[in-house]
């Protein structure tokens, strides 16, 4: 394995990573524990929704044929023969000029084929009769059996992320046990003798470890579980031992730092020591050019930059799609959209550049606003960023109003295909 750095394109790097993609196994959990999971099996409706004809309003169920001659000048009194609260039914048949008081969600009684809202009737004789002055059509104000979902319909596809709406459907169809994908376990190791824990005071030459906490959140957002092995100094033997341990316990490994060409950047030597195959060690992009990926017995080891913004971008481009594919997503890639640049960005781009920023909306247009310092070691811009602007290599800068490609970082929908600036 050579340490020579021959940069490959971002597209080549992503395709190389995805050659090692794999799917996760099934994990059945209790309904109360399914939030933020991904479905292993599609969900099909075992009954229609609504399961019976019901009223969407508080009102009165009647026969529409009894209202054919009604108008503001011609009214009829209807006898109220019963009442139907939600969750109840009656066996009485609604006859000529009869009605049944019905609550929202109540089952339409036999004989009735329409509902008039209570606001449109007048009560008489203590509620024993009501007066109606308008014509109703058959089926008016009725929610019919199966009009929302027919029995046997696939309502949620495999790989769907369980958001509140999906959870409501699971409850509707009685899924007390939910078939989920067993999320991948991502081993995370932070390297660097300069790193301090969050609670430690700053000292000369030291910085607090932000990368591991940032990447942990990115892993969870992408759909993985984190096994954090802590931060380790620039000691080769310790790093080799910890990496071997992580390989036994995890599905993928992420290390932050140690991928540059300094005397204490040990990742290339770690890969050699454990007989891992280095897939690439440089990408023609900014930030994150030193991103390195290796493979050992089908498991990927991602070496991300120690610079926060470079580390962040490297994860979103290369790690996120492999996690989403594991969770049976057919749209594993970060979703691209077109946006108008809302300020000049004059910096030349010898390599493909990914610029942190936030989306804004104006008169139906999507605008992209770069935020903070555009350097790989910058961290303040990450807190405000919900998108990455893609600037192709070989361009000389962009002007306000230019249409640019943007990747959506907070999006759960994803994209079936990797974004391609050449299209």
C-alpha positions as CSV (number, residue, x, y, z in Angstrom):
1,X,0.0,0.0,0.0
2,X,1.5,3.3,-1.1
3,X,1.4,6.6,0.7
4,X,1.6,8.4,-2.7
5,X,-1.3,10.8,-3.0
6,X,-3.0,10.7,-6.4
7,X,-6.2,12.6,-6.1
8,X,-9.4,11.2,-7.6
9,X,-12.6,13.1,-8.3
10,X,-15.4,13.3,-5.8
11,X,-17.6,11.2,-8.1
12,X,-14.9,8.5,-8.3
13,X,-14.5,8.5,-4.6
14,X,-18.2,8.1,-3.8
15,X,-18.6,5.3,-6.4
16,X,-15.6,3.6,-4.9
17,X,-17.1,3.7,-1.4
18,X,-20.5,2.5,-2.7
19,X,-19.0,-0.6,-4.2
20,X,-18.8,-1.9,-0.7
21,X,-22.4,-1.1,0.3
22,X,-24.4,-3.6,2.1
23,X,-27.9,-4.0,3.7
24,X,-28.7,-4.3,7.4
25,X,-30.5,-7.2,9.2
26,X,-34.0,-7.2,10.6
27,X,-34.7,-6.0,14.2
28,X,-38.2,-6.2,15.6
29,X,-38.9,-3.7,18.3
30,X,-41.8,-2.6,20.4
31,X,-44.0,0.1,18.9
32,X,-42.9,2.6,21.6
33,X,-39.3,2.2,20.5
34,X,-39.6,2.6,16.8
35,X,-39.0,6.4,16.5
36,X,-36.2,7.4,14.1
37,X,-36.0,3.8,12.8
38,X,-36.1,2.5,9.2
39,X,-38.6,-0.1,8.1
40,X,-37.3,-3.5,7.2
41,X,-40.6,-4.7,5.7
42,X,-43.2,-2.7,3.8
43,X,-46.3,-2.0,5.7
44,X,-49.6,-3.1,4.1
45,X,-53.2,-2.1,5.2
46,X,-55.0,-5.2,6.7
47,X,-58.2,-3.3,6.7
48,X,-59.7,-0.3,4.9
49,X,-59.5,3.3,6.3
50,X,-62.1,4.4,7.3
51,X,-63.2,0.9,8.3
52,X,-66.9,1.9,7.9
53,X,-68.9,4.8,6.4
54,X,-68.8,7.5,9.0
55,X,-69.6,11.2,9.6
56,X,-66.9,13.8,9.4
57,X,-69.1,16.3,11.4
58,X,-71.5,16.6,14.3
59,X,-74.9,16.6,12.6
60,X,-77.8,14.5,11.6
61,X,-77.9,11.4,9.3
62,X,-80.8,11.4,6.9
63,X,-82.1,10.0,3.6
64,X,-81.2,12.4,0.8
65,X,-84.3,11.5,-1.1
66,X,-86.4,13.2,1.6
67,X,-84.8,16.5,0.8
68,X,-85.3,16.7,-2.9
69,X,-88.0,19.4,-2.7
70,X,-86.4,21.4,0.1
71,X,-85.4,25.1,-0.3
72,X,-85.2,28.2,1.8
73,X,-88.9,28.6,1.2
74,X,-89.8,25.0,1.7
75,X,-88.8,23.1,4.9
76,X,-89.6,19.8,6.4
77,X,-89.6,18.6,10.0
78,X,-87.6,15.3,10.6
79,X,-88.1,13.1,13.6
80,X,-85.0,12.4,15.7
81,X,-85.2,8.6,16.4
82,X,-81.8,8.0,18.0
83,X,-78.3,9.2,18.7
84,X,-74.9,7.8,17.6
85,X,-71.8,8.9,19.6
86,X,-68.4,8.1,18.1
87,X,-67.5,4.4,18.7
88,X,-71.2,3.3,18.7
89,X,-73.6,1.8,16.2
90,X,-77.4,1.4,16.1
91,X,-79.6,-1.2,14.4
92,X,-82.6,1.1,13.8
93,X,-83.2,1.9,10.1
94,X,-83.7,5.5,9.2
95,X,-87.1,5.8,7.5
96,X,-89.0,8.5,5.6
97,X,-88.6,12.0,7.2
98,X,-86.6,10.5,10.1
99,X,-83.1,11.3,11.2
100,X,-80.4,10.2,13.7
101,X,-78.2,12.6,15.6
102,X,-74.6,11.7,14.9
103,X,-71.3,12.8,16.3
104,X,-68.0,13.2,14.4
105,X,-66.6,9.8,13.6
106,X,-70.0,8.0,14.2
107,X,-71.0,5.2,11.9
108,X,-73.7,6.1,9.4
109,X,-76.9,4.3,10.4
110,X,-78.8,1.9,8.1
111,X,-81.1,3.7,5.6
112,X,-79.3,7.0,5.8
113,X,-77.0,8.2,2.9
114,X,-76.2,11.8,3.8
115,X,-75.3,14.0,6.8
116,X,-76.4,17.6,7.4
117,X,-74.2,19.6,9.8
118,X,-75.9,20.6,13.1
119,X,-75.3,24.3,12.3
120,X,-77.7,24.0,9.4
121,X,-80.8,22.7,11.2
122,X,-83.3,24.2,13.6
123,X,-84.4,22.1,16.7
124,X,-88.1,21.8,17.7
125,X,-89.9,20.4,20.7
126,X,-86.8,19.9,22.9
127,X,-84.8,18.2,20.2
128,X,-87.4,15.6,19.2
129,X,-87.7,17.1,15.8
130,X,-85.4,19.2,13.5
131,X,-86.3,21.5,10.6
132,X,-84.2,21.3,7.4
133,X,-84.4,23.8,4.6
134,X,-81.9,22.5,2.0
135,X,-81.5,19.7,-0.5
136,X,-78.7,17.1,0.1
137,X,-77.1,14.9,-2.4
138,X,-76.5,11.2,-1.9
139,X,-73.2,10.7,-0.1
140,X,-73.0,14.3,1.0
141,X,-70.8,14.8,4.2
142,X,-70.0,11.1,4.4
143,X,-66.5,9.6,4.7
144,X,-66.8,6.3,2.9
145,X,-65.2,3.0,3.9
146,X,-61.8,2.7,2.3
147,X,-61.7,6.1,0.7
148,X,-58.4,6.9,2.5
149,X,-56.7,3.5,2.2
150,X,-58.1,0.3,0.7
151,X,-57.4,-3.1,2.3
152,X,-54.2,-4.7,0.9
153,X,-52.6,-1.5,-0.1
154,X,-48.9,-1.0,0.6
155,X,-48.9,2.2,2.6
156,X,-45.3,2.4,3.7
157,X,-42.4,1.1,1.7
158,X,-39.3,-0.7,2.9
159,X,-36.6,1.6,4.1
160,X,-39.0,4.4,5.1
161,X,-37.8,6.6,7.9
162,X,-40.3,6.6,10.8
163,X,-41.4,10.1,11.4
164,X,-44.5,11.1,13.4
165,X,-46.8,10.6,10.4
166,X,-45.5,7.1,9.7
167,X,-45.9,6.2,13.4
168,X,-49.5,7.3,13.2
169,X,-50.0,4.8,10.4
170,X,-48.3,2.0,12.3
171,X,-50.6,2.7,15.2
172,X,-53.7,2.7,12.8
173,X,-52.9,-0.8,11.6
174,X,-52.0,-2.3,14.9
175,X,-48.3,-2.7,14.7
176,X,-47.4,-3.3,18.3
177,X,-44.2,-4.9,17.1
178,X,-42.4,-3.0,14.3
179,X,-39.9,-4.6,11.8
180,X,-37.0,-2.3,11.7
181,X,-33.5,-2.4,10.1
182,X,-30.9,-3.0,12.7
183,X,-28.9,0.2,12.4
184,X,-25.2,0.0,11.6
185,X,-22.8,0.4,14.5
186,X,-20.2,3.0,13.6
187,X,-17.0,2.9,15.6
188,X,-15.6,6.4,16.2
189,X,-12.0,7.2,17.2
190,X,-10.6,10.8,17.6
191,X,-6.9,11.0,17.1
192,X,-4.5,13.8,18.1
193,X,-2.3,14.6,21.2
194,X,-3.6,18.2,21.0
195,X,-7.1,17.3,21.9
196,X,-8.8,18.2,25.1
197,X,-12.1,16.9,26.5
198,X,-15.0,19.3,26.5
199,X,-14.8,19.9,30.3
200,X,-11.1,20.6,30.3
201,X,-9.7,24.2,30.4
202,X,-7.8,25.4,27.4
203,X,-4.0,25.0,27.5
204,X,-1.2,26.3,25.3
205,X,-1.1,24.3,22.0
206,X,-4.3,22.4,22.8
207,X,-7.9,22.5,21.4
208,X,-11.1,20.9,22.6
209,X,-12.3,17.9,20.7
210,X,-15.3,19.0,18.7
211,X,-15.0,16.5,15.8
212,X,-16.1,13.4,17.6
213,X,-19.2,15.1,19.0
214,X,-20.1,16.6,15.6
215,X,-19.6,13.3,13.8
216,X,-21.6,11.4,16.5
217,X,-24.6,13.7,15.7
218,X,-24.0,13.2,11.9
219,X,-24.0,9.4,12.4
220,X,-27.3,9.6,14.2
221,X,-28.9,11.9,11.7
222,X,-27.8,9.6,8.9
223,X,-29.3,6.6,10.6
224,X,-26.5,4.9,12.5
225,X,-25.6,4.1,16.1
226,X,-22.3,5.3,17.6
227,X,-19.7,3.3,19.5
228,X,-17.3,6.0,20.6
229,X,-13.8,4.7,21.6
230,X,-12.7,8.1,22.9
231,X,-9.8,10.3,21.9
232,X,-6.3,8.9,21.6
233,X,-2.9,10.6,21.3
234,X,-0.5,10.2,18.4
235,X,0.7,6.8,19.4
236,X,0.8,4.2,16.5
237,X,0.6,1.1,18.6
238,X,-2.3,2.3,20.7
239,X,-4.1,3.4,17.5
240,X,-3.6,0.0,15.8
241,X,-4.8,-1.8,18.9
242,X,-7.9,0.4,19.2
243,X,-8.7,0.1,15.5
244,X,-8.5,-3.7,15.6
245,X,-10.9,-3.7,18.6
246,X,-13.3,-1.5,16.8
247,X,-13.2,-3.8,13.7
248,X,-14.4,-6.7,15.8
249,X,-17.3,-4.7,17.4
250,X,-18.5,-2.4,14.6
251,X,-19.8,-2.4,11.1
252,X,-17.8,0.6,9.9
253,X,-15.0,2.7,11.5
254,X,-14.5,6.4,11.4
255,X,-11.3,8.1,12.6
256,X,-10.9,11.9,12.7
257,X,-7.4,13.3,12.2
258,X,-4.2,11.6,11.4
259,X,-4.7,11.5,7.6
260,X,-2.4,14.3,6.5
261,X,1.4,13.8,5.7
262,X,2.9,15.0,9.0
263,X,5.2,12.9,11.2
264,X,2.4,12.1,13.6
265,X,-0.3,11.3,11.0
266,X,-0.4,7.5,11.4
267,X,-3.5,6.4,9.6
268,X,-1.6,5.0,6.5
269,X,0.6,3.0,8.8
270,X,-2.4,1.8,10.8
271,X,-4.0,0.4,7.6
272,X,-0.8,-1.3,6.7
273,X,-0.5,-2.9,10.1
274,X,-3.9,-4.4,10.0
275,X,-3.6,-5.5,6.3
276,X,-6.4,-3.1,5.2
277,X,-6.7,-2.3,1.5
278,X,-6.5,1.5,1.0
279,X,-9.1,2.5,-1.6
280,X,-8.1,6.1,-2.0
281,X,-6.1,8.7,0.0
282,X,-6.8,12.0,-1.7
283,X,-9.9,13.6,-3.3
284,X,-9.8,16.6,-5.6
285,X,-12.0,18.7,-3.4
286,X,-12.0,21.5,-0.8
287,X,-12.3,21.1,2.1
288,X,-11.4,17.5,2.9
289,X,-8.9,16.6,0.2
290,X,-7.0,14.2,2.5
291,X,-10.0,12.1,3.2
292,X,-8.9,8.5,3.1
293,X,-10.9,5.3,2.9
294,X,-9.7,1.7,3.4
295,X,-11.4,-1.7,3.5
296,X,-10.8,-4.7,5.7
297,X,-12.8,-7.9,5.2
298,X,-15.7,-6.0,3.8
299,X,-15.7,-3.3,6.5
300,X,-14.9,0.2,5.5
301,X,-12.6,2.5,7.5
302,X,-13.1,6.2,6.9
303,X,-10.2,8.5,7.7
304,X,-11.7,12.0,7.9
305,X,-9.7,15.2,8.3
306,X,-9.0,16.6,11.7
307,X,-10.2,20.0,10.5
308,X,-13.8,20.4,11.5
309,X,-15.4,21.7,8.3
310,X,-13.3,19.2,6.2
311,X,-14.4,16.4,8.5
312,X,-18.1,17.5,8.3
313,X,-18.1,17.6,4.5
314,X,-16.2,14.3,4.2
315,X,-18.8,12.5,6.3
316,X,-21.8,13.9,4.3
317,X,-20.3,12.9,1.0
318,X,-18.9,9.5,1.7
319,X,-20.2,8.1,5.0
320,X,-23.9,9.2,4.9
321,X,-24.8,7.3,1.7
322,X,-23.3,4.1,2.9
323,X,-25.4,4.3,6.2
324,X,-28.6,5.2,4.4
325,X,-28.1,2.3,1.9
326,X,-27.6,0.0,4.9
327,X,-31.1,1.1,6.1
328,X,-32.7,0.1,2.8
329,X,-33.0,3.5,1.4
330,X,-33.3,3.6,-2.4
331,X,-32.3,7.3,-2.2
332,X,-29.1,7.2,-0.2
333,X,-27.4,10.2,-1.6
334,X,-27.6,13.8,-0.4
335,X,-30.4,15.5,-2.4
336,X,-29.4,18.3,-4.7
337,X,-31.5,21.3,-5.6
338,X,-30.9,24.5,-7.7
339,X,-30.6,27.8,-5.8
340,X,-29.6,31.4,-6.5
341,X,-26.5,32.6,-4.9
342,X,-27.5,35.7,-2.8
343,X,-24.0,37.2,-2.5
344,X,-20.8,37.2,-4.5
345,X,-18.4,34.4,-3.9
346,X,-15.2,35.5,-5.8
347,X,-12.9,32.7,-4.6
348,X,-11.4,30.7,-7.5
349,X,-11.9,26.9,-7.4
350,X,-9.0,24.8,-8.7
351,X,-10.7,21.8,-7.1
352,X,-14.4,21.1,-6.5
353,X,-15.4,23.2,-3.5
354,X,-18.2,22.7,-1.0
355,X,-19.3,25.9,0.7
356,X,-21.3,25.8,3.9
357,X,-24.3,28.0,4.0
358,X,-28.0,28.4,4.7
359,X,-31.1,28.3,2.5
360,X,-33.4,31.3,2.2
361,X,-36.7,31.6,0.3
362,X,-38.0,34.6,-1.6
363,X,-41.0,34.8,-4.0
364,X,-40.8,31.1,-4.7
365,X,-37.1,31.0,-5.3
366,X,-34.5,29.2,-3.3
367,X,-31.5,31.3,-2.3
368,X,-28.2,30.2,-0.9
369,X,-26.3,32.3,1.5
370,X,-22.6,31.4,2.4
371,X,-22.0,31.7,6.1
372,X,-18.9,32.2,8.2
373,X,-15.3,31.7,7.3
374,X,-14.7,29.4,4.2
375,X,-11.7,27.5,5.6
376,X,-11.4,23.8,6.4
377,X,-10.5,24.5,10.1
378,X,-13.5,26.8,10.6
379,X,-16.2,25.5,13.0
380,X,-18.5,28.5,13.5
381,X,-20.0,28.3,10.0
382,X,-21.2,24.7,10.7
383,X,-23.8,25.8,13.3
384,X,-25.6,27.9,10.8
385,X,-25.4,25.6,7.8
386,X,-28.2,23.5,6.4
387,X,-26.8,23.1,2.9
388,X,-23.6,22.8,0.9
389,X,-23.0,24.8,-2.3
390,X,-21.1,22.8,-5.0
391,X,-18.6,24.9,-7.0
392,X,-17.0,22.8,-9.8
393,X,-13.2,22.8,-10.1
394,X,-11.7,25.1,-12.7
395,X,-14.2,28.0,-12.0
396,X,-13.1,31.5,-11.2
397,X,-15.7,32.5,-8.7
398,X,-19.4,33.3,-8.8
399,X,-21.6,36.4,-8.7
400,X,-24.8,37.1,-6.8
401,X,-27.7,35.8,-8.7
402,X,-25.8,32.9,-10.3
403,X,-27.7,29.5,-10.3
404,X,-25.8,27.0,-8.3
405,X,-26.1,23.3,-7.2
406,X,-26.8,22.9,-3.5
407,X,-26.9,19.7,-1.3
408,X,-29.6,19.6,1.4
409,X,-28.1,18.5,4.7
410,X,-31.2,18.2,6.9
411,X,-33.2,16.4,4.2
412,X,-34.5,12.8,4.9
413,X,-35.8,12.2,1.4
414,X,-32.4,11.7,-0.3
415,X,-31.7,11.1,-3.9
416,X,-31.6,7.9,-6.0
417,X,-28.6,9.1,-7.9
418,X,-25.5,10.9,-6.9
419,X,-25.6,14.5,-7.9
420,X,-23.7,15.2,-11.1
421,X,-22.6,18.7,-12.0
422,X,-22.1,17.7,-15.6
423,X,-25.8,17.3,-16.2
